[in-house]
Amino acid sequence: MIINSSKSDTSRLPKNPTETRSLALGKGRPKSSCAGSKLRKSFDRSERPKSRNKDLSTQRSTKSGINALKSVAITESEALIESLSCRVKILEAKCAVVDDLMEENFQLKERVDQAEVSKDALMRLVWQHLETINRIQEENTTLAMQMNELHKSRKEAQMENLKVVAYMEDLEKRMYEANMRSLETMKAMRDQEHENSTLKTYIIDLKAKVSIYLPMKTDQIDMRVADYINNFPDRNKLKIMFLRESTGVYQFGSKRVNIRIENGKILIRVGGGYLNIDEFID
């Protein structure tokens, strides 16, 4: 049990506000000469509020206890109500499950009835398929007889084909031999043509390599001039030949020219300067 401290403290204070004011201002002091009587009256006044306060406190404690009991009873009743509501919910859920199971059983019965109907239909179909299988077997026997006849005719045709193949192979061998002979003759002709072409190029090279100017081996300028003349591509331009008189001096037709070598190039003096030998011949 919890007692409110604010309420217990306010019970000790005087109820009348005039009393509090008189006490604060000092007006409650006795003015008559009868001190004893006033003391008794003040004692009686002081004793009365104490007994009242005790009665009020006991009443309040009993009220608080009653309230506490009421709250406990309320909480217990609420707990019972909650437990009962939970049980009711569980029962409702179980009832729903039972209803679902009943519906499933009804659906299963319907499915079983449908399955029996479909079973009868399937049995009919099975009998029909068996009849068709018997027909197919009969047709297969007839087809097997026809296949045996076809195999016999096929064997005869294969024998004839083997004869034809043997004849074709003989012809292919003869054709192969004839082709090999023609290839050999073609190779021989190509080899002969190749030899002829090599001989022609060899003759041309020999003609080209025939030196038309023989140099003096001790003269470097003359060696370079001979190399240039003998390797010149168009010899028709060299109708007028260079004739050596001395080192660096040559007779070119009716002219006398001076030749020198600079940076590997053949230079010919013309007037006050020098020309390259290609420019001089052109």
C-alpha positions as CSV (number, residue, x, y, z in Angstrom):
1,M,0.0,0.0,0.0
2,I,1.4,3.4,-1.0
3,I,0.2,6.5,0.8
4,N,0.5,9.9,-0.8
5,S,2.9,12.0,1.2
6,S,1.4,15.3,0.0
7,K,-2.0,14.4,1.4
8,S,-0.6,13.4,4.8
9,D,1.4,16.6,5.1
10,T,-1.6,18.9,4.3
11,S,-3.7,17.1,7.1
12,R,-1.4,18.6,9.7
13,L,-2.0,22.2,8.6
14,P,-5.0,24.3,10.0
15,K,-8.0,24.3,7.8
16,N,-9.1,27.9,8.4
17,P,-6.9,30.4,6.6
18,T,-7.7,33.1,9.3
19,E,-5.9,30.9,11.8
20,T,-2.8,30.7,9.7
21,R,-2.8,34.5,9.3
22,S,-3.2,35.1,13.1
23,L,-0.4,32.7,13.9
24,A,1.9,34.4,11.4
25,L,1.1,37.9,12.7
26,G,1.2,37.0,16.4
27,K,-2.4,37.8,17.0
28,G,-3.1,34.5,18.8
29,R,-1.4,35.6,22.0
30,P,-3.7,35.8,25.2
31,K,-4.7,39.4,26.2
32,S,-6.6,38.6,29.5
33,S,-5.0,38.1,32.9
34,C,-6.4,34.5,33.2
35,A,-3.4,32.7,32.0
36,G,-4.3,29.3,33.2
37,S,-7.7,29.2,31.5
38,K,-6.2,30.3,28.3
39,L,-3.5,27.7,28.5
40,R,-6.2,25.0,29.0
41,K,-8.2,26.3,26.0
42,S,-5.0,26.4,23.9
43,F,-4.2,22.8,25.0
44,D,-7.7,21.6,24.2
45,R,-7.5,23.3,20.8
46,S,-4.1,21.7,20.1
47,E,-5.3,18.2,21.1
48,R,-8.4,18.3,18.9
49,P,-6.8,18.5,15.5
50,K,-4.4,15.7,16.4
51,S,-7.3,13.3,17.0
52,R,-9.0,14.4,13.8
53,N,-5.8,13.9,11.8
54,K,-5.5,10.3,13.2
55,D,-9.1,9.5,12.1
56,L,-8.5,11.0,8.7
57,S,-5.3,9.0,8.2
58,T,-7.0,5.7,9.3
59,Q,-9.9,6.4,6.9
60,R,-7.5,7.2,4.1
61,S,-5.5,4.0,4.8
62,T,-8.6,1.9,4.7
63,K,-9.8,3.5,1.5
64,S,-6.4,3.0,-0.1
65,G,-6.5,-0.7,1.0
66,I,-10.0,-1.1,-0.4
67,N,-8.9,0.5,-3.7
68,A,-5.9,-1.8,-3.8
69,L,-8.1,-4.8,-3.3
70,K,-10.4,-3.5,-6.0
71,S,-7.5,-3.0,-8.4
72,V,-6.2,-6.6,-7.6
73,A,-9.7,-8.0,-8.2
74,I,-10.0,-6.0,-11.4
75,T,-6.6,-7.2,-12.7
76,E,-7.5,-10.8,-11.8
77,S,-10.8,-10.5,-13.6
78,E,-9.2,-8.9,-16.6
79,A,-6.6,-11.8,-16.7
80,L,-9.4,-14.3,-16.5
81,I,-11.3,-12.5,-19.3
82,E,-8.1,-12.4,-21.4
83,S,-7.5,-16.2,-20.9
84,L,-11.1,-16.9,-21.7
85,S,-10.9,-14.8,-24.8
86,C,-7.7,-16.6,-25.9
87,R,-9.5,-20.0,-25.3
88,V,-12.4,-18.7,-27.3
89,K,-10.1,-17.7,-30.1
90,I,-8.4,-21.1,-30.1
91,L,-11.8,-22.8,-30.2
92,E,-12.8,-20.6,-33.1
93,A,-9.6,-21.4,-34.9
94,K,-10.1,-25.1,-34.3
95,C,-13.7,-24.8,-35.5
96,A,-12.4,-23.1,-38.7
97,V,-9.9,-25.9,-39.2
98,V,-12.7,-28.4,-38.7
99,D,-14.8,-26.6,-41.3
100,D,-11.8,-26.5,-43.7
101,L,-11.3,-30.2,-43.2
102,M,-14.9,-30.9,-43.9
103,E,-14.7,-28.9,-47.1
104,E,-11.6,-30.7,-48.1
105,N,-13.3,-34.1,-47.4
106,F,-16.2,-33.0,-49.5
107,Q,-13.8,-31.9,-52.3
108,L,-11.9,-35.2,-52.0
109,K,-15.2,-37.2,-52.3
110,E,-16.0,-35.2,-55.5
111,R,-12.5,-35.9,-56.8
112,V,-12.9,-39.6,-56.1
113,D,-16.2,-39.6,-57.9
114,Q,-14.5,-37.8,-60.9
115,A,-11.6,-40.3,-60.7
116,E,-14.0,-43.2,-60.9
117,V,-15.7,-41.7,-63.9
118,S,-12.3,-41.0,-65.6
119,K,-11.2,-44.5,-64.7
120,D,-14.1,-45.9,-66.7
121,A,-13.3,-43.7,-69.6
122,L,-9.6,-44.8,-69.4
123,M,-10.6,-48.4,-69.4
124,R,-12.6,-47.8,-72.5
125,L,-9.6,-46.1,-74.1
126,V,-7.4,-49.0,-73.0
127,W,-9.6,-51.5,-74.8
128,Q,-9.6,-49.3,-77.9
129,H,-5.8,-49.0,-77.8
130,L,-5.6,-52.8,-77.4
131,E,-7.7,-53.3,-80.5
132,T,-5.5,-50.8,-82.4
133,I,-2.4,-52.6,-81.2
134,N,-3.7,-55.9,-82.5
135,R,-4.4,-54.3,-85.9
136,I,-0.9,-52.8,-85.9
137,Q,0.6,-56.2,-85.1
138,E,-1.3,-57.7,-88.0
139,E,-0.1,-54.9,-90.3
140,N,3.5,-55.4,-89.0
141,T,3.4,-59.1,-90.0
142,T,2.3,-58.2,-93.5
143,L,5.0,-55.5,-93.6
144,A,7.6,-58.0,-92.4
145,M,6.7,-60.3,-95.3
146,Q,7.0,-57.5,-97.7
147,M,10.3,-56.5,-96.2
148,N,11.7,-60.0,-96.6
149,E,10.8,-59.9,-100.3
150,L,12.4,-56.5,-100.5
151,H,15.6,-57.8,-98.9
152,K,15.8,-60.6,-101.4
153,S,15.4,-58.1,-104.3
154,R,17.9,-55.8,-102.6
155,K,20.4,-58.6,-102.4
156,E,20.0,-59.3,-106.1
157,A,20.4,-55.6,-106.9
158,Q,23.5,-55.5,-104.7
159,M,25.1,-58.3,-106.6
160,E,24.4,-56.5,-109.8
161,N,25.8,-53.3,-108.3
162,L,29.0,-55.1,-107.3
163,K,29.4,-56.2,-110.9
164,V,28.9,-52.7,-112.1
165,V,31.3,-51.4,-109.4
166,A,34.0,-53.8,-110.4
167,Y,33.6,-52.7,-114.0
168,M,33.7,-49.1,-113.0
169,E,36.8,-49.7,-110.9
170,D,38.5,-51.3,-113.9
171,L,37.6,-48.3,-116.0
172,E,38.9,-45.9,-113.2
173,K,42.2,-47.8,-113.1
174,R,42.6,-47.5,-116.9
175,M,41.7,-43.8,-116.7
176,Y,44.1,-43.3,-113.8
177,E,46.9,-44.9,-115.8
178,A,46.1,-42.8,-118.8
179,N,46.1,-39.6,-116.6
180,M,49.4,-40.6,-115.0
181,R,50.9,-41.0,-118.5
182,S,49.5,-37.6,-119.6
183,L,50.8,-36.0,-116.4
184,E,54.3,-37.5,-116.9
185,T,54.3,-36.2,-120.5
186,M,53.1,-32.8,-119.2
187,K,55.9,-32.7,-116.6
188,A,58.4,-33.6,-119.2
189,M,57.2,-30.8,-121.4
190,R,57.3,-28.4,-118.5
191,D,60.8,-29.4,-117.6
192,Q,61.9,-29.0,-121.2
193,E,60.3,-25.5,-121.3
194,H,61.9,-24.6,-118.1
195,E,65.3,-25.8,-119.4
196,N,64.8,-23.7,-122.6
197,S,63.9,-20.6,-120.6
198,T,66.9,-21.1,-118.3
199,L,69.1,-21.5,-121.4
200,K,67.7,-18.3,-122.9
201,T,68.2,-16.3,-119.7
202,Y,71.8,-17.8,-119.4
203,I,72.5,-16.7,-123.0
204,I,71.1,-13.2,-122.3
205,D,73.2,-12.9,-119.2
206,L,76.3,-14.1,-121.0
207,K,75.7,-11.5,-123.7
208,A,75.1,-8.8,-121.1
209,K,78.3,-9.8,-119.1
210,V,80.6,-9.5,-122.1
211,S,82.8,-6.5,-121.3
212,I,83.1,-3.9,-123.9
213,Y,85.7,-1.9,-122.1
214,L,88.9,-3.4,-120.6
215,P,90.4,-1.1,-117.9
216,M,93.9,-0.6,-116.7
217,K,94.0,-2.3,-113.3
218,T,96.5,0.1,-111.8
219,D,94.3,3.1,-112.5
220,Q,91.4,3.5,-110.1
221,I,89.6,6.1,-112.3
222,D,89.8,3.8,-115.3
223,M,88.5,0.9,-113.2
224,R,85.4,3.0,-112.2
225,V,84.9,4.1,-115.8
226,A,85.0,0.5,-117.1
227,D,82.6,-0.6,-114.4
228,Y,80.2,2.1,-115.3
229,I,80.4,1.4,-119.1
230,N,80.2,-2.5,-118.8
231,N,77.1,-2.2,-116.4
232,F,75.3,0.5,-118.4
233,P,71.7,-0.8,-119.2
234,D,71.2,0.8,-122.5
235,R,74.4,0.3,-124.5
236,N,73.0,1.9,-127.6
237,K,73.6,5.3,-126.0
238,L,77.3,4.4,-125.7
239,K,78.0,4.7,-129.4
240,I,81.0,7.0,-128.7
241,M,83.4,5.1,-126.4
242,F,85.8,6.5,-123.8
243,L,89.5,6.0,-124.8
244,R,92.1,6.5,-122.0
245,E,95.1,8.7,-122.8
246,S,96.5,9.1,-119.3
247,T,95.2,9.1,-115.7
248,G,92.1,11.2,-115.6
249,V,92.4,12.2,-119.3
250,Y,90.1,10.5,-121.9
251,Q,89.2,10.9,-125.5
252,F,85.4,11.0,-126.0
253,G,84.8,11.1,-129.7
254,S,86.5,14.2,-130.9
255,K,86.7,15.7,-127.4
256,R,89.3,15.4,-124.7
257,V,87.8,15.4,-121.2
258,N,89.1,15.3,-117.7
259,I,87.6,12.8,-115.3
260,R,87.9,12.5,-111.5
261,I,86.2,10.6,-108.6
262,E,84.5,12.5,-105.7
263,N,82.5,10.7,-103.0
264,G,82.2,7.6,-105.2
265,K,80.8,9.5,-108.2
266,I,82.4,10.0,-111.7
267,L,82.6,13.7,-112.5
268,I,83.6,15.0,-116.0
269,R,85.0,18.6,-116.4
270,V,82.9,20.7,-118.7
271,G,83.9,24.4,-119.1
272,G,84.5,25.8,-115.6
273,G,82.6,23.1,-113.7
274,Y,82.0,19.4,-113.4
275,L,79.0,17.2,-114.5
276,N,77.9,13.8,-113.4
277,I,78.7,11.1,-116.1
278,D,74.9,10.4,-116.5
279,E,74.3,14.0,-117.3
280,F,77.3,14.2,-119.6
281,I,76.1,11.1,-121.6
282,D,72.5,12.5,-121.8
